[in-house]
Amino acid sequence: MALGILGWPLDKLSAEVAGDVMAGAQAVCRELGVALAGGHSIDAPEPIFGLAVNGLVDLDKLKLNSTAKPGDLLYLTKPLGVGMLTTAEKRGLLQMGHHGLARETMLKPNSIGVKLADVKGVNAMTDVTGFGLAGHLTEMCQASNVMAQIDFRKLPRLAEAESYRRQGAVPGGTLRNRDALGDNLPAMDEAHWQWLCDPQTSGGLLLSVNPAWEDDVERIGREFGLSLRAFGVMKARQGNASIEVVG
């Protein structure tokens, strides 16, 4: 069940536009089998909208971010680069053919998580949002007392975003993420940390998977139209750094 919060500047935008926002929310809720049961609306200086969602969880299938194990393979269900693309759009750098790429990625639901929760060998799982892959992976590593080795060449990325990164379309949040991680992020070249720290809106799911179960995870990915492949591995923790990058 979901409850909505709507803030709307009626002196600037008509109620009909707010109705379109609500209709879009209802359509997504229907797609995912969620009842939009009501909510609250307020007068606001700028438009805001969000959903608070409640549900029931099978505790036997509950996945934590603190149970990754050395030897686990790392998977990500959505490519990185949303922050770079949206920053490029704000700065007027986005090429006509790239409009909608970030939106398409953000609109894809993470409903695959329900099926992945059925896989016993998915030892740990979390989402990747504003703290970037590095931030959420560091949380998983610290909570599980492991470290992650990432093969940068295999990291899922929106290839179109690279040219904008080179033009300086790096969100301010990327810099804040890097600074916040401190020693957890060892010295690496600019491209590596800018991709790893890129803040994601509606990012994908980060998985730590027992290698014996990788075929199951990749098969579920194909069922959802995703070509999942491992981009890293968990290792026994050494020193302060939670992440190391090769490639």
Backbone as a ProteinNet text record, in pm:
[ID]
protein_1_A
[PRIMARY]
MALGILGWPLDKLSAEVAGDVMAGAQAVCRELGVALAGGHSIDAPEPIFGLAVNGLVDLDKLKLNSTAKPGDLLYLTKPLGVGMLTTAEKRGLLQMGHHGLARETMLKPNSIGVKLADVKGVNAMTDVTGFGLAGHLTEMCQASNVMAQIDFRKLPRLAEAESYRRQGAVPGGTLRNRDALGDNLPAMDEAHWQWLCDPQTSGGLLLSVNPAWEDDVERIGREFGLSLRAFGVMKARQGNASIEVVG
[TERTIARY]
84.6	0	88.2	48.5	124	37.2	99.2	36.8	119.1	49.9	118	130.4	235.5	248	266.4	180	181.9	193	294.2	307.2	295.8	208.4	180.9	166	237.3	222.8	108.9	-12.7	-128.7	-125	-45.3	-34	57.9	129.2	222.8	187	130.6	96.3	-47.9	-121.5	-263.3	-283.8	-401.2	-437.3	-443.3	-470.4	-475.7	-339.8	-230.2	-96.7	-72.5	-117	-106.2	-184.1	-298.3	-375.7	-298.4	-220.8	-137.7	-30.8	26.7	126.4	63.5	-53.7	-122	-158.7	-199.6	-234.6	-112.4	3	125.1	159.3	142.7	169.8	76.3	-50.8	-146.8	-112.4	-65.6	-30.2	86.3	187.8	303.3	262.4	179.2	133.4	55	-29.1	-103.7	-9	92.4	188.8	258.8	286	361.4	272.2	140.4	49	38.6	53.1	47	-80.8	-152.4	-272.4	-232.7	-267.9	-247	-369.8	-353.6	-467.5	-503.7	-432.6	-462.4	-333.9	-340.6	-221.6	-256.4	-170.1	-186.5	-135.9	-202.2	-159.1	-146.8	-48.7	-23.3	8.4	-9	37.2	188.1	264.5	409.8	467.3	583.7	643.3	694	719.3	761.1	698.5	679.9	610.9	695.7	634.6	698.2	596	644.7	555.5	638.1	582.2	648.3	549.7	595.3	512.5	582	506.1	552.3	484	563.7	510.8	526.5	420.2	420.4	388.5	448.7	420	457.2	436.9	470.3	592.4	681.9	806.4	814.3	855.5	886.3	1025.9	1033.3	1161	1264.1	1220.6	1314.9	1385.9	1327.1	1385.5	1438.3	1439.3	1485.6	1636.2	1677.9	1819.5	1873	1988.4	2052.3	2174.7	2228.4	2352.2	2473.6	2453.7	2559.6	2604.2	2564.5	2589.6	2666.5	2741.7	2828.9	2945.1	2999.9	3106	3223.2	3345.9	3461.4	3436.4	3472	3448	3320.2	3228.2	3104.5	3133.7	3049.9	3055.5	2961.8	2999.7	2920.6	2845.6	2716.9	2631.9	2560.1	2525.3	2446.2	2339.3	2212.5	2102.2	2072	2132.2	2116.6	2253.2	2277.6	2406.7	2418.3	2542.2	2570.6	2573.2	2566.1	2580.4	2464.6	2359.2	2242	2281	2365.9	2406	2477.8	2563.7	2636	2541	2447.3	2354.2	2262.2	2209.8	2121.7	2198.8	2324.4	2407.6	2437.2	2463.9	2487.8	2364.5	2245.8	2122.3	2103.4	2131	2118.3	2212.1	2327.1	2427.1	2414.4	2311.2	2288.6	2385.5	2447.9	2546.7	2487.5	2367.5	2312.6	2275.4	2326	2291.7	2146.4	2086.5	1944.8	1913	1999.2	1972.6	1984.8	2036.6	2055.7	1948.1	1855.3	1745.4	1660.2	1629.7	1545.8	1623	1755.8	1833.4	1828.7	1854	1851.2	1710.2	1610.4	1471.8	1433.5	1473.1	1440.9	1500.1	1621.6	1686.2	1616.6	1583.6	1521	1380.9	1309.3	1172.1	1163.2	1274.2	1268.7	1257.7	1151.7	1134.5	1232.7	1257.8	1346.9	1269.2	1164.2	1082.1	1159	1273.5	1356.2	1401.4	1403.4	1447.6	1364.7	1236.5	1149.4	1195.4	1229.8	1277.8	1416.4	1501.5	1636.9	1634.2	1533.8	1521.5	1493.5	1443.8	1419	1547.1	1655	1780.4	1861.5	1879.7	1950.9	2093.2	2156.7	2295.6	2317	2210.6	2225.6	2247.7	2373	2407	2373.4	2382.6	2354.8	2301.7	2218.7	2160.6	2126.2	2145.6	2105.4	2079.8	2023.4	2001.4	2113.2	2129.2	2230.8	2158.6	2174.9	2105.9	2205.8	2173.2	2249.9	2392.7	2427.5	2565.7	2654.9	2597.2	2675.8	2708.7	2761.9	2800.2	2903.9	3002.6	3108.9	3054	2959.5	2904.3	2827.2	2740.9	2658.7	2740.2	2838.5	2925.8	3013.6	3058.7	3136.5	3053.9	2928.1	2839.8	2829.1	2814	2802.7	2932.1	3045.6	3174.6	3200.1	3174.3	3197.9	3107.4	2980.4	2885.6	2915.9	2980	3008.3	3153.2	3234.9	3377.8	3451.2	3427.8	3496.3	3542.4	3608.8	3641.7	3608	3589.5	3546.4	3656.6	3680.3	3769.1	3682.7	3689.5	3607	3692.5	3643	3703.6	3632.8	3698.5	3634.4	3585.1	3653.5	3614.2	3478.5	3439.8	3313.4	3202.1	3232.5	3133.8	3019.3	2893	2781.1	2772.6	2784.1	2784.3	2702.6	2639.9	2575.8	2686.6	2720.2	2837.6	2828.2	2704.8	2687.5	2732.8	2737.3	2770.7	2919.4	3003.8	3148.1	3193	3137.4	3178.9	3141.9	3030	2989	3075.7	3117.3	3210.3	3338.4	3386.2	3510.2	3492.5	3367.6	3339.3	3314.6	3324.4	3309.2	3170.9	3082.4	2946	2947.1	3009.8	3022.2	2940.2	2838.8	2754.7	2834.5	2786	2848.7	2842.9	2739	2725.3	2836.4	2894.3	3006.1	3124.6	3155.9	3267.5	3239	3115.4	3080	3087	3045.7	3054.1	3198.9	3285.4	3426.9	3485	3456.9	3511.6	3458.7	3331.6	3271.1	3330.6	3376.9	3429.5	3570.1	3646.2	3778.9	3867.3	3924.9	4019	3953.6	3821.5	3755.2	3770.8	3804.9	3825.9	3973.4	4054.2	4197.2	4224.9	4347.9	4386.8	4357.9	4294.2	4263.5	4250.9	4249	4244.4	4106.4	4099.5	3979.4	3857.7	3875.3	3761	3702	3787.5	3738.9	3652.1	3705.2	3626.6	3504.5	3510.1	3392.7	3279.4	3310.7	3205.6	3155.5	3245.8	3206.1	3124.4	3149	3081.8	2965.1	2933.9	2823.7	2692.3	2622.4	2496.3	2385.9	2315.4	2208.4	2072	1979.3	1839.2	1767.3	1698.3	1632.5	1732.6	1844.3	1946.5	1907.6	2000.1	1971.8	2001	1997.9	2024.5	2166.5	2237.1	2372.4	2365.1	2420.7	2411.5	2548.9	2556.9	2676.1	2634.3	2689.4	2633.6	2738.3	2701.4	2784.1	2806.3	2931.2	2956	2877.9	2842.5	2766.8	2627	2582.2	2447.6	2447.5	2560.5	2565.5	2476.5	2465.2	2378.9	2233.7	2190.3	2053.1	2026.8	2121.1	2106.1	2103.1	2191.5	2196.3	2073	2020.5	1896.7	1779.4	1768.1	1661.9	1679.7	1803.2	1827.3	1771.2	1794.4	1743	1590.6	1527.7	1381.8	1328.9	1408.5	1369.8	1434.9	1488.6	1548.2	1683.1	1752.9	1882	1993	2105.8	2224	2319.2	2299.4	2378.6	2509.5	2617.7	2745.8	2821.3	2899.8	2972.6	3077	3089.5	3189.7	3293.9	3283.5	3379.1	3361.6	3443.9	3442.5	3471.5	3410.4	3438.4	3560.5	3644.2	3765.5	3773.3	3860.2	3884.2	3938.5	3892.2	3928.2	4074.7	4140.6	4279.2	4293.7	4337.6	4358.2	4227.9	4236.9	4121.8	4030.8	4087.4	4009.9	3905.7	3784.7	3677.7	3671.8	3731.7	3722.5	3860.8	3889.5	4004.5	3958.2	4023.9	3980.8	4095.3	4063.2	4158.9	4097.4	4182.4	4135	4114.4
-119.1	0	124.3	226.8	351.1	469.6	566.9	695.3	803.9	902	1006.5	1135.6	1212.3	1348.9	1439.9	1536.9	1629.5	1772.4	1841.9	1984.9	2057.2	2158.7	2216.9	2368.9	2442.9	2589.7	2628.7	2634.5	2659.3	2796.2	2889.3	3020.1	3016.6	2904.4	2893.1	2780.5	2671.7	2556.5	2517.4	2481.7	2451.2	2317.6	2302.3	2176.5	2062.4	2094.5	1990.2	1921	1999	1940.1	1847.4	1889.7	1803.1	1673.4	1684.5	1564.4	1469	1525.3	1440.6	1367.9	1437.6	1375.2	1258.5	1281.2	1175.8	1058.3	1088.8	981.5	896.1	960.6	885	795.6	847.5	767.1	647.4	671	561.2	454	496.5	400.1	311.7	372.6	295.8	201.8	249.8	164.6	44.5	68.6	-43.4	-145	-95.8	-184.2	-274.2	-221.7	-295.3	-364.3	-355.1	-422.3	-355.4	-223.2	-146.3	-63.3	-63.7	19	158.3	261.9	400.3	440	439.8	443.6	582.9	683.5	818.3	895	994.1	1072	1211.5	1306	1441.9	1539.7	1653.9	1758.3	1890.9	1968.8	2098.6	2200.8	2327.2	2437.1	2449.9	2461.3	2464.1	2560.8	2618.8	2713.8	2648.1	2516.5	2443.6	2305.4	2241.7	2112.9	2001.5	1923.7	1804.1	1691.6	1569.7	1454.8	1332.4	1248.9	1124.4	1027.3	903.7	797.5	734.9	707.6	625.6	490	383.4	251.6	157.5	87	-14.3	-149.8	-254.3	-387.4	-494.1	-618.6	-734.1	-803.9	-848.8	-911.9	-1052.1	-1147.1	-1282	-1277.7	-1290.8	-1274.3	-1377.6	-1492.8	-1594.6	-1551.1	-1454	-1407.4	-1264.6	-1211.7	-1074.1	-1065.9	-975.9	-958.2	-833.8	-847.1	-738.7	-689	-575.1	-526	-560.6	-645.5	-675.5	-820.8	-895.1	-1038.9	-1084.4	-993.4	-1031.6	-1115.4	-1203.7	-1294.2	-1289.1	-1310.4	-1317.9	-1423	-1388.1	-1476.8	-1447.1	-1370.1	-1332.5	-1250.4	-1268.2	-1187.2	-1067.8	-955.7	-832.8	-809.9	-776.8	-744.4	-612.6	-542.8	-419.7	-425.9	-400.5	-422.4	-303.7	-187.7	-72.1	-8.7	44.3	108.5	243.1	283.3	412.3	522.2	647.2	759.9	856.5	827.1	915.3	1056.5	1065.6	1197.5	1279.7	1216.2	1286.7	1335	1250.1	1287.5	1401.9	1396.3	1503.6	1634.2	1624.5	1745.2	1803.2	1716.5	1763.6	1833.4	1780.9	1843.3	1981.2	1991.7	2121	2225.8	2181.7	2274.1	2295	2235.7	2255.1	2180.3	2074.5	1998.7	1876.5	1835.5	1708.1	1711.7	1614.9	1603.6	1559.4	1598.5	1571.1	1422.1	1336.2	1192.8	1130.2	1206.7	1151.8	1197.5	1277.6	1317.2	1194	1175.7	1064	942.5	938.2	822.5	807.5	918.4	913.6	882.1	944.7	922.2	775.3	716.9	576.8	485.7	515.5	435.6	453.7	578.1	606	546.2	539	489.7	337.6	268.7	122	76	6.1	-34.5	-143.9	-154	-257	-380.5	-412.9	-528.3	-659.9	-660.2	-780.4	-822.6	-727.4	-758.7	-865.7	-873.1	-974.2	-1114.6	-1131.7	-1262.2	-1292.9	-1191.6	-1213.9	-1253.5	-1206.3	-1243.2	-1391.8	-1457.7	-1601.5	-1683.5	-1619.2	-1690.9	-1699.1	-1819	-1838.4	-1783.9	-1794.7	-1752.8	-1603.6	-1524.2	-1378.7	-1347.1	-1331.6	-1318.3	-1180.1	-1078.1	-941.6	-860.6	-760	-676.6	-540	-435.9	-300.7	-221.7	-101.7	-18.2	83.7	138.3	240.2	369.8	470.9	598	713.2	813.6	938	928.9	824.6	810.1	744.2	708.7	646.6	501.7	432.5	293.2	280.8	370.5	361.4	375.1	466.9	486.5	366.4	311.3	198.3	69.5	54.5	-62.3	-55.8	63.9	79.8	41.7	84.2	46.4	-105.2	-171.4	-317.2	-381.3	-329.2	-385.4	-367.2	-248	-222.3	-307.6	-317.9	-395.7	-544.8	-590.5	-733.2	-768	-666.5	-686.4	-753.1	-701.3	-746.9	-624.1	-647.2	-538.2	-583.6	-487.9	-517.9	-484.2	-575.1	-548	-534.2	-416.6	-385.2	-389	-456.6	-450.6	-338.9	-224.1	-106.1	-132.2	-218.7	-247	-316.9	-385.9	-460.1	-384.6	-266.9	-190.4	-146.3	-174.4	-132	21	78.1	223	262	378.6	436.7	498.9	432.4	472.8	617.3	663.3	799.7	905.8	870.4	968.9	1002.5	916.2	937.7	1067.7	1098.8	1222.4	1345.4	1339.7	1453.3	1462.9	1348.4	1351.7	1423.9	1394.1	1457.1	1606.9	1647.9	1791.2	1860.5	1786.1	1845.3	1835.9	1755.3	1740.7	1642.2	1684.5	1601.9	1668.9	1602	1663.7	1701.9	1804.5	1841.2	1727.9	1646.3	1533.1	1431.2	1422.8	1330.9	1367.8	1495.9	1543.3	1520.9	1548.1	1528.3	1380.9	1293.9	1151.1	1106.7	1153.8	1116.1	1165.3	1288.9	1344.1	1268.7	1230.3	1161.3	1022.4	959.6	823.8	821.1	927.3	936.8	818.6	753.9	644	517.7	511.1	394.5	387.5	499.6	505.2	536.4	439.4	463.3	554.1	595.2	680	608.8	678.9	623.9	737.9	706.4	815.1	879.1	994.5	1077.3	1005.4	935.1	866.2	763.4	691.5	586.6	643.9	742.9	791.7	871.2	937.4	1011	916.7	803.6	705.4	638	597.8	526.4	612.7	744.6	835.5	909.2	880.3	947.2	919.8	1023.1	998.8	952.8	850.1	794.1	829.5	862.5	875.2	752.1	679.6	553.6	458.6	438.1	347.9	201.9	115.4	-27.2	-92.5	-224.8	-305.1	-360.2	-350.9	-403.2	-538.4	-642	-777.7	-833.4	-908	-985.3	-1132.2	-1208.1	-1338.6	-1448.9	-1556.9	-1676.8	-1724.7	-1749.2	-1787.7	-1910	-1998.4	-2117.3	-2082.4	-1958	-1916.2	-1812	-1787.9	-1682.3	-1712.9	-1840.3	-1874.5	-1840.6	-1862.5	-1832.1	-1681.6	-1602.8	-1457.1	-1406.2	-1456.6	-1410.2	-1455.7	-1572.9	-1619	-1528.1	-1490.9	-1399.1	-1264.7	-1221.4	-1097.7	-1104.2	-1214.6	-1229.8	-1227	-1284.3	-1281.6	-1138.3	-1048.8	-907.8	-821.2	-884.7	-811.1	-750.2	-804.2	-750.3	-849.8	-798.4	-881	-857.1	-932.3	-913.1	-989.5	-924.6	-993.2	-935.1	-1018.1	-975.2	-870.7	-768.7	-664.1	-657.7	-746.9	-744.2	-862.7	-864.6	-976	-922.9	-984.9	-953.1	-1031.4	-964.5	-1026.8	-1007.1	-1083.5	-1062.5	-921.5	-853.9	-713.4	-699.9	-599.6	-567.5	-415.3	-363.9	-220.3	-143.7	-11.8	77	80.4	62.6	80.2	-29.5	9.9	-85.9	-125.6	-45.3	-67.3	-56.9	-147.5	-132.3	-152.6	-84	-85.3	-135.1	-226	-272.8	-245.7	-239.5	-219.9	-75.2
0	0	0	-74.6	-82.6	-42.5	21.3	51.2	-17.2	-75.5	-149.8	-71.6	-99.6	-48.8	-169.2	-181.1	-294.2	-242.4	-286.6	-261.4	-393.3	-401.8	-532.7	-523.9	-610.5	-615.5	-709.4	-657.8	-743	-810.2	-755	-819.4	-941	-960.1	-1072.6	-1168.6	-1113.5	-1195.9	-1167.5	-1272.5	-1256.3	-1186.3	-1129.3	-1063.8	-1164.5	-1291.6	-1394.7	-1409.9	-1397.9	-1408.1	-1288.7	-1170.4	-1052.8	-1075.1	-1142.4	-1174.6	-1263.6	-1358.6	-1444.6	-1362.5	-1265	-1177.6	-1101.7	-1046.7	-972.2	-1062.8	-1185.4	-1279.1	-1310.4	-1324.9	-1348.7	-1231.3	-1109.6	-990.1	-983.1	-1013.9	-1010.8	-1113.1	-1231.1	-1336	-1292	-1229.4	-1183.1	-1070.4	-979.1	-869	-921.6	-1020.6	-1079	-1141.1	-1211.2	-1276.7	-1175.4	-1057.6	-956.9	-854.1	-871.6	-780	-645.2	-642.7	-518.6	-518.3	-406.9	-393.7	-346.7	-424.8	-382.9	-300.6	-168.1	-78.5	-27.9	-71.4	-23.4	0.2	90.8	118.4	166.5	133.2	183.8	79.3	68	-25	49.7	8.3	71.6	-36	-1.2	-85.6	-65.2	-173	-162.3	-266.3	-240	-334.9	-461.8	-457.2	-576.9	-573.2	-689.9	-692.6	-632.5	-545.2	-490.7	-490.9	-507.9	-499.9	-463.1	-377.5	-341.8	-281.7	-266.1	-210.5	-90.2	13.2	125	111.5	105.3	73	192.2	224.2	329.2	267.5	322.3	270.6	370.3	331.5	414.5	356.5	444.2	403.1	459.6	375.7	421.3	483.3	615.8	685.1	641.9	594.2	547.6	419.8	349	223.2	232.8	352.6	372.3	347.5	260.6	229.1	299.4	361.9	434.3	357.5	400.7	339.7	424.7	526.2	622.9	619.8	516.2	514.6	390.9	328.6	217.1	270.3	183.3	226.7	128	176.3	84.8	-23.3	-146.3	-259.6	-334.3	-274.5	-343.1	-467.9	-568.4	-689.6	-674.8	-736.3	-728.3	-858.8	-844.6	-959.3	-932.2	-1041	-1033.8	-1141.1	-1102.9	-1196.7	-1287.6	-1260.9	-1349.6	-1372.1	-1492	-1516.7	-1445.7	-1418.3	-1356.9	-1463.5	-1419.4	-1510.7	-1512.7	-1434.6	-1433	-1388.7	-1286	-1237.3	-1342.9	-1419.8	-1526	-1635.2	-1672.7	-1779.7	-1737.7	-1615.6	-1571.5	-1553.2	-1511	-1499.2	-1636.4	-1733.1	-1870.1	-1925.8	-1892.8	-1941.1	-1877.9	-1748	-1680	-1740.5	-1787.4	-1840.8	-1991	-2051.1	-2193.5	-2282.2	-2231.2	-2307.5	-2376.1	-2333.4	-2378.1	-2526.4	-2602.1	-2742.8	-2757.6	-2868.5	-2888.8	-2875.8	-2928.5	-2925.4	-2788.5	-2691.6	-2556.9	-2459.1	-2505.2	-2417.5	-2385.3	-2262.5	-2221.5	-2173.1	-2194.2	-2149	-1997.2	-1928.3	-1781.6	-1732.9	-1794	-1752.3	-1770.8	-1882.7	-1909.1	-1802.2	-1761	-1657.2	-1523.1	-1490	-1360.9	-1351.3	-1462.5	-1460.5	-1453.4	-1476.5	-1473.3	-1328.1	-1291.6	-1151.4	-1111.1	-982.2	-928.4	-883.2	-958.6	-921.4	-930.2	-999.2	-1005.1	-865	-771.8	-636.9	-569.4	-603	-543.2	-583.3	-711.9	-758.2	-703.8	-696.7	-645.2	-498.1	-426.3	-285	-268	-372.5	-366	-378.2	-423.1	-448.8	-319.5	-270.6	-144.5	-150.9	-266.2	-280.2	-293	-296.8	-287.9	-140.7	-103.4	38.4	94.1	10.3	56.3	-61	-28.7	-133.4	-74.8	-156.6	-118.4	-246.3	-231.9	-350.1	-361.6	-481.4	-508.8	-544.4	-459.1	-480.7	-472.4	-393.6	-396.7	-348.3	-270.1	-223.7	-328.6	-442.6	-548.2	-517.3	-617.5	-597.5	-486.4	-485.8	-385.8	-244.5	-225.1	-91.9	-42	-126.1	-83.3	-74.4	-162.5	-154.7	-29.7	6.2	129	250.6	253.5	364.7	376	261.6	261.2	309.8	263.5	302.7	452.1	502.7	644.4	732.2	694.4	774	770.2	661.5	644.4	677.1	708	737.7	621.2	501.2	380.7	302.9	190.1	98.7	-42.4	-132.4	-268.4	-368.2	-459.3	-572.3	-697.2	-760.8	-877.2	-1003.1	-1106.9	-1239.9	-1315.7	-1327.8	-1385.9	-1527.4	-1601.5	-1740.1	-1746.7	-1640.3	-1638.7	-1565.8	-1513.5	-1437.1	-1527.7	-1493.5	-1577.7	-1583.3	-1703.1	-1718.8	-1841.5	-1834.5	-1952.8	-2037	-2147.5	-2225.3	-2273.1	-2297.9	-2349	-2249.3	-2121.1	-2018.7	-2014.7	-2070.7	-2059.7	-2125.3	-2242	-2309.6	-2228	-2157	-2073.6	-1948.5	-1896.3	-1782.6	-1822.6	-1942	-1989.8	-2013.4	-2036.9	-2053.6	-1919.5	-1811.1	-1678.9	-1619.3	-1679.5	-1627.1	-1510.4	-1402.5	-1281.6	-1171.9	-1117.7	-1014.9	-890.5	-821.2	-695	-594.7	-603	-512.9	-528.6	-648.2	-671	-582.8	-578.5	-496.9	-348.8	-307.5	-167	-129.1	-220.1	-192.7	-175.2	-263.4	-252.5	-119.9	-84.9	39.6	161.4	156.9	270.8	291.4	183.3	193.9	253.4	233.9	293.7	257.9	361.1	340	286.8	289.1	232.3	81.4	20	-123.8	-147.8	-187.5	-203.9	-323.1	-336.3	-448.9	-580.6	-672	-804.1	-902.5	-1031.3	-1128.9	-1132.2	-1197.4	-1194.9	-1249.9	-1362	-1422.9	-1327.7	-1256.4	-1166.9	-1055.8	-982	-868.6	-912.1	-1028.2	-1073.4	-1112.4	-1168.1	-1197.6	-1070.4	-983.9	-863.3	-768.5	-769.7	-676.5	-740	-866.3	-934.6	-862.2	-814.8	-742	-837.6	-797.3	-879.3	-821.7	-909.6	-872	-922.9	-833	-869.1	-933.7	-864.4	-915.2	-899.6	-937.9	-936	-802.7	-803.2	-684.5	-692.1	-583	-569.9	-499.2	-561.1	-509.1	-477.9	-368.4	-334.6	-337.6	-434.3	-470.1	-457.3	-389.8	-386.5	-530.6	-572.6	-712.6	-758.8	-666.5	-705.1	-755	-729.5	-766	-877.4	-941.8	-1043	-1162.9	-1201.1	-1314.7	-1284.4	-1161.7	-1123.8	-1131.7	-1081.5	-1084.4	-1228	-1311.7	-1450.6	-1528.8	-1495.3	-1559.6	-1523	-1395.4	-1353.7	-1423.9	-1438.7	-1511.8	-1652.8	-1722.1	-1859	-1860.5	-1757.6	-1750.2	-1743.2	-1688.2	-1677	-1784.5	-1887.3	-1997.9	-1966.3	-1865.8	-1824.6	-1854.6	-1900.6	-1922.1	-1805.6	-1698.5	-1577.8	-1588.4	-1548.6	-1536.3	-1418.1	-1354.4	-1236.3	-1273.2	-1187.3	-1211	-1100.1	-1003.7	-893.7	-802.2	-698.8	-604.8	-464.8	-365.2	-226.3	-179.9	-98.4	-46.7	103.7	168.1	310.5	330.4	433.2	454.3	494.9	432.3	464.1	470.3	583.9	595.8	604.5	575.4	590.6	468.9	350.1	227.4	212.8	172.7	147	0.5	-86.6	-230.2	-292.9	-384.2	-472.1	-615	-707.9	-847.3	-934.9	-1024.9	-1125.9	-1262.3	-1362.7	-1500.7	-1537.6
[MASK]
+++++++++++++++++++++++++++++++++++++++++++++++++++++++++++++++++++++++++++++++++++++++++++++++++++++++++++++++++++++++++++++++++++++++++++++++++++++++++++++++++++++++++++++++++++++++++++++++++++++++++++++++++++++++++++++++++++++++++++++++++++++++

